Amino acid sequence: MQAAALDRTFHALSDPTRRAMVQRLARGPASVSELARPLSISLPAVMQHLQVLEASGVVRSEKTGRVRTCSVEPKMLTLAERWIADRRELWERRLDRLGQYLEETRDEDEAEGEPK
């Protein structure tokens, strides 16, 4: 289930328009019209992007009267951040081991009289 949630999150964030919307919402809640204002797309297109963001769980919205207010859902972003951090840690450990191996190999070569 977590893999499917990550897939939806990364899909939602794969679009630059949706990333811009999330970036704006990171500063605080905004109405749909506030989100649409700086974008050069139609209001129906903004709504489609919001539907993708809501389906992924990255954004939530609530309607009060005629105004729909959107906000970021930190839980889903934290899940993606954790996944990325785990991958980074894995590769850092691998690169550290490679560096140690190369250092050991260099030391052995120097001990045998070969140049650096």
Phi, psi and omega per residue, in radians:
M1 nan -0.659 3.140
Q2 -1.136 -0.623 3.118
A3 -1.105 -0.718 3.124
A4 -1.146 -0.683 3.109
A5 -1.125 -0.721 3.093
L6 -1.117 -0.735 3.109
D7 -1.013 -0.803 -3.141
R8 -1.133 -0.688 -3.140
T9 -1.127 -0.863 -3.131
F10 -1.165 -0.605 3.054
H11 -1.086 -0.798 -3.130
A12 -1.077 -0.665 -3.101
L13 -1.490 -0.047 -3.103
S14 -1.310 -0.269 -3.097
D15 -1.720 2.300 -3.109
P16 -1.102 -0.563 3.107
T17 -1.164 -0.761 3.122
R18 -1.169 -0.657 3.088
R19 -1.107 -0.678 3.099
A20 -1.100 -0.677 3.119
M21 -1.150 -0.762 3.122
V22 -1.127 -0.706 3.113
Q23 -1.052 -0.745 3.097
R24 -1.116 -0.758 -3.111
L25 -1.211 -0.343 3.086
A26 -1.124 -0.407 3.090
R27 -1.426 -0.258 3.137
G28 2.524 2.930 -3.118
P29 -1.016 2.670 3.119
A30 -2.616 2.635 3.061
S31 -1.339 2.851 3.117
V32 -1.029 -0.730 -3.138
S33 -1.142 -0.618 3.069
E34 -1.134 -0.695 3.119
L35 -1.178 -0.628 -3.077
A36 -1.314 -0.519 -3.004
R37 -0.866 -0.914 -3.082
P38 -1.396 -0.117 -3.075
L39 -1.591 2.554 3.140
S40 -1.710 0.812 3.102
I41 -2.322 2.858 -3.102
S42 -1.252 2.809 3.100
L43 -1.066 -0.720 3.061
P44 -1.055 -0.614 3.094
A45 -1.177 -0.683 3.076
V46 -1.050 -0.768 3.137
M47 -1.081 -0.681 3.108
Q48 -1.113 -0.752 3.097
H49 -1.089 -0.714 3.111
L50 -1.111 -0.639 3.100
Q51 -1.074 -0.712 3.104
V52 -1.124 -0.775 3.136
L53 -1.113 -0.697 3.118
E54 -1.223 -0.711 3.135
A55 -1.093 -0.547 3.128
S56 -1.378 -0.309 -3.095
G57 1.543 0.056 -3.134
V58 -1.294 -0.573 -3.118
V59 -2.236 2.555 3.008
R60 -2.198 2.731 3.114
S61 -2.481 2.763 3.047
E62 -2.475 2.564 -3.102
K63 -1.873 2.226 3.052
T64 -2.152 1.921 -3.045
G65 1.142 -2.140 3.141
R66 -1.729 0.021 -3.070
V67 -1.844 2.199 3.046
R68 -1.766 2.097 -3.126
T69 -1.871 2.301 -3.103
C70 -1.930 2.640 3.059
S71 -2.602 2.783 -3.140
V72 -1.334 2.521 3.033
E73 -1.820 1.711 -3.023
P74 -1.026 -0.502 -3.073
K75 -0.989 -0.783 -3.096
M76 -1.233 -0.640 3.098
L77 -1.183 -0.629 3.100
T78 -1.138 -0.679 3.102
L79 -1.062 -0.799 3.122
A80 -1.150 -0.729 3.127
E81 -1.073 -0.730 3.129
R82 -1.115 -0.728 3.127
W83 -1.069 -0.801 3.137
I84 -1.116 -0.760 -3.140
A85 -1.082 -0.683 3.103
D86 -1.096 -0.736 3.115
R87 -1.137 -0.745 3.134
R88 -1.059 -0.784 3.140
E89 -1.068 -0.756 3.115
L90 -1.014 -0.856 -3.106
W91 -1.225 -0.568 3.074
E92 -1.137 -0.724 3.091
R93 -1.095 -0.758 3.136
R94 -1.098 -0.752 3.139
L95 -1.188 -0.615 3.062
D96 -1.094 -0.761 3.111
R97 -1.110 -0.708 3.100
L98 -1.088 -0.772 3.104
G99 -1.054 -0.722 3.103
Q100 -1.113 -0.754 3.135
Y101 -1.076 -0.803 -3.136
L102 -1.113 -0.661 3.100
E103 -1.124 -0.774 3.112
E104 -1.098 -0.739 3.140
T105 -1.113 -0.720 3.115
R106 -1.123 -0.737 3.128
D107 -1.098 -0.710 3.114
E108 -1.132 -0.730 3.127
D109 -1.099 -0.724 3.127
E110 -1.157 -0.632 3.129
A111 -1.164 -0.518 3.138
E112 -1.502 -0.002 3.084
G113 1.586 0.113 3.090
E114 -1.424 2.555 3.127
P115 -1.219 2.805 3.134
K116 -1.037 nan nan
